[in-house]
Amino acid sequence: MPAETSSTTDVVMPQLGVSVVEGTILRWLVAVGEAVAADQPLCEIDTDKIVTDIPSPAGGVLAEIVVDEGSTVSVGAVLARVSSAGQAGLRAGPVAARGDSATCVAESSSPAPPARSASPSSWHSPVVQRIAAEHGVDLAGVAGTGRGGRVRKQDVLAVVAAQGNGGERPLHSESPYRPEPPAEAAGSGQLSHMRRAIGAHMKRSLETAATCTTWMEVDMSRVEAARRRAKASALLGVTALPIVAHCAIEALAEHPALNATLEGERYARYDAVHLGVAVSLGEDGLIVPVIRDAQQLSVEQLGLAIRDLARRARGGQLQPDEVRGGTFTITNPGQFGSLMATPVINQPQVAILDLEAIVKRPIVVPDDHGDDVIAIRPQTILGLSWDHRALDGAQAAQFLGALRRRLESWDGRG
Amino acid sequence: MAAADAAPELLVVRLGVVEYRAALALQEAVRERRIAGELPDVLLLVEHPPVYTRGRRSQDGDLPFEPEWYAEQGIDVVPVRRGGQLTYHGPGQLVGYPIMRIADVIAYLRAMEGSLIAALDDEGLAARNRPDDGIEYTGVWVDERKIASIGVHVSHNVTTHGFAVNVDNDMRPFEWAVACGLHGVRMTSLADERGETARTRPPAHEPLAREREASPLVAQLADRVVARFAEAFRRTPVEAEPTTLGVPLPDAARSGQPVGRS
């Protein structure tokens, strides 16, 4: 072993604070083979709220970049290695082609370098080691594409992917259960931004609100009769939605506790009803445009407003102000034939009304003499999801009762 | 200068309304002089015209409406070299860029949060920071609502970037920045918390125009932030003209209305 050995110093991801456990390399400021002074910034790391440069721990030459730009590593991970100054061979570093410089350093100045860098491919970053351990990959058998044959994260991930489901371990070693192979996907890909946004919004609602759902059956005979008349005169849309919306708005005036928002401990009731109406965009998702001051609109105006918003929502023509500021929301899966669905509250509102399919059913009604008879009536089930942090079941049921009274005595006024 | 044991100076420079890009160049120039030891620690106070800044992790869907629509509103979109999400700055928001030599970046963040909490407390608003919730909760919060965002850049132990407190700004641009008004964090402002309509909010039929009368509430909070910030970092605040910085100034910074004390 020659007396003159090059000493290399590891550049590690620093611990910025207890809450910072990893960082992303934003960019390298120095190329491999370039001379660096002690404390000269080598790279910038990003930890979401903090971008900071990493100073060189010693003067010398940047011998190796271990972590590439854009990669995220844990605190303590080796980011790079700096060979100390004074090595004649290293001075030639900048001349060497970048990709070969790590090898160049090892050959020209360190015939017997520290064990770690003797064979670059035998050292593995913590991230690579973790992935390998999790998936039972033998790193010795993985072909590295990094500098000097180093195994990079994508190399080990490629091996994991190639293993497919054969490498999947059972959920419990003693369990006879083996996960079923996943069905052949007809199509796959990343979720759209809207799907992810809807997902986050719904999860947040379920995690935030104490969601309860109350159901009530309603005889829709009079509403259906009004719809038939209206269809004949072409005044109304073909759905019961505008009538239900109109009656719900009136019922909210009686039960204002439901026309409200709750944010943290801040509970606010509103006089005006800014009515959100869920509009399906098919596979693309769902959007809830808001009809402002809906309490001022007649049934016909509500019907027109709903149709207009739905049309523009599906055409992607809504203005930002039209999808915010709602105080109560109606969703209408019944148009697709559903009987019962538990709606998720549209945060920060405290209640959402669910209109289901109207179906003819045999029910018991009083006849003209006050005797019970079985009659065929168009029935529906109204569902109301409400936030138990803001109100109690009695208020929810009273609201639904008020809504039912209005629907069952609907006289076709607008 | 005479008293050797006096707290070190903090140059406070109120620049008025400055375009985001110009403020960035200004910070970098001041940082050069701070690194070289030609300037003491500096606190720049500005307001920005409406602008979305997008970090590397911002996605196209973060601005869900047509680019023309944001342009009509007069909101600029600036890509910035940092990680993190999209943010918004606009009139009525107090933006502070401390350019200071620091030793510990986390201690620095916490002290900055503390100074903003104290300044808001002076205005009668109880706010808090969330050091135990993780680095992504850096900033100042009122309950679960975020009132001030913080992001810093450290180079040669000298900071740039800083804080943005929503004081009296029109908050709608925050709602326009994620699909269908859905978002993980609800933003709030001092005016919102008081149940006031932002003085900088234009009438509904007008776009978010660039020219806006300065809010006295921003000036008032700026004074409180200066006092509390200096206190938190044990500095003596010294109000200074922009020309004191000895760096090229954007036009607006020379002619613009200063934030606060004029």
Contacts between the chains, C-beta under 8 A, distances in Angstrom:
chain1	res1	chain2	res2	distance
A	16	B	105	5.7
A	16	B	106	5.7
A	17	B	105	7.6
A	17	B	106	3.3
A	17	B	135	7.3
A	19	B	106	7.8
A	19	B	131	6.9
A	19	B	132	7.6
A	19	B	134	5.3
A	19	B	135	4.9
A	20	B	106	7.3
A	20	B	135	5.1
A	24	B	83	6.0
A	26	B	56	7.6
A	26	B	81	7.1
A	26	B	82	7.4
A	26	B	83	6.8
A	27	B	81	7.9
A	41	B	155	6.3
A	41	B	156	6.8
A	44	B	155	7.9
A	46	B	56	7.7
A	46	B	82	6.3
A	46	B	83	3.7
A	46	B	84	7.5
A	47	B	83	7.8
A	47	B	135	6.0
A	48	B	83	6.0
A	48	B	84	5.5
A	48	B	135	5.6
A	48	B	136	5.3
A	48	B	138	7.8
A	49	B	84	7.1
A	49	B	109	7.1
A	49	B	135	5.6
A	49	B	136	7.0
A	49	B	138	4.1
A	49	B	139	7.9
A	49	B	150	6.3
A	49	B	151	5.2
A	49	B	152	7.1
A	50	B	105	5.6
A	50	B	109	7.3
A	50	B	135	7.4
A	50	B	151	7.5
A	50	B	152	5.6
A	50	B	153	7.8
A	50	B	154	7.0
A	51	B	82	5.2
A	51	B	83	7.1
A	51	B	151	7.8
A	51	B	152	7.3
A	51	B	153	4.4
A	51	B	154	7.2
A	51	B	161	7.9
A	52	B	105	6.1
A	52	B	153	7.3
A	52	B	154	4.0
A	52	B	155	7.6
A	53	B	154	6.7
A	53	B	155	4.9
A	53	B	156	7.1
A	55	B	156	7.9
A	192	B	61	7.7
A	193	B	59	6.3
A	193	B	60	7.5
A	193	B	61	2.9
A	193	B	62	7.8
A	193	B	64	7.7
A	193	B	179	5.8
A	194	B	61	7.2
A	194	B	64	8.0
A	194	B	179	5.1
A	194	B	180	7.0
A	197	B	61	7.7
A	197	B	178	6.3
A	197	B	179	4.4
A	197	B	180	6.6
A	197	B	182	4.5
A	197	B	183	7.9
A	198	B	180	7.9
A	198	B	182	6.9
A	200	B	182	6.7
A	200	B	184	6.0
A	201	B	182	4.1
A	204	B	184	7.0
A	263	B	143	7.7
A	263	B	144	7.5
A	263	B	145	7.1
A	263	B	186	6.8
A	264	B	143	3.9
A	264	B	144	5.1
A	264	B	145	7.2
A	265	B	143	6.9
A	266	B	143	7.4
A	287	B	180	5.0
A	288	B	180	7.2
A	320	B	65	6.3
A	320	B	172	7.2
A	320	B	175	6.3
A	320	B	176	4.5
A	320	B	181	7.2
A	321	B	172	7.3
A	321	B	204	7.7
A	323	B	180	5.1
A	323	B	181	4.8
A	324	B	175	5.3
A	324	B	181	4.2
A	348	B	186	7.9
